[in-house]
Amino acid sequence: MSRKWTEFVIGIILIISPWILGFSDISVAKWCNVLIGSVVALIATWELFGAPALVVALPAEPEPKKKQQ
């Protein structure tokens, strides 16, 4: 499994963890997990399906100046 898929799964686990671990009655903890999990899952989804590959082209090194004789 690639890193991006792993990040997506971690985001989903964060979203559902308040109900699985039984702390969904604690409002702040529940919404913190849901919010952070949603952000992680959305970013991972964007990287998986929507983000174009970013290629950075570095400028070529200038040629050394020739000595004039």
N, C-alpha and C positions, 0 to 999 in steps of 0.2 A: 504494500500500500504506500502510495506516495505521501510526501509531507503535507501536501494541500488537502488530500482526503482525510488525513489524520486530524488536521486542524478543523475541518468541517465536522467530523465525528465528535471532537472535544466540545465544539460549540453546541451541538445538539445535546450532548450529555449535560452540559452546564444548564441548558434550558429546562430539561426535565428532572434534574437532580433534586429540586425542592420537594417534589411529590414522591420521588422514589426513596429519598432519605428521610422523609417525614418532617421537614421543617417548613412546609408551605403555609403554616399559620403565622409564621414570623414574616410580616409584610416586607420589611426592609431587606432581609436576607433573600427572600423569594425574588423580589424585583431586581435586586442587584445581580443575582444569577441569571435571570431571564434577560436582562439588558446586556450584560457582558457576553452571554452565550449567543444572543442574537447578533451582536456586532462581530464576534469571531466567526459565526457561521456565514454571515453575509459577506464578509471579506474573503473567506475561503471560497465561497460560491463564485464571487466575482473573479478571483484568481483562476478558478477551475474553468469557467465557461465564458467569462466576459472580458477579461483583461487581455489586450493585445500584448504580444511579446515586445518588451522594450529592449531595443538594441542601441547601445551607446557606441557611437563611432568616435574614436579618439583621433585627433589630428595626427598626421604623419610627422615624424620628427624632421626638422629642417636639415637639409644637407649641410655638412660642414663647409665653411668658406675655404676656397682654395687660395693658397698663398700666391700673390703675384710676384713674378720675378723680373 
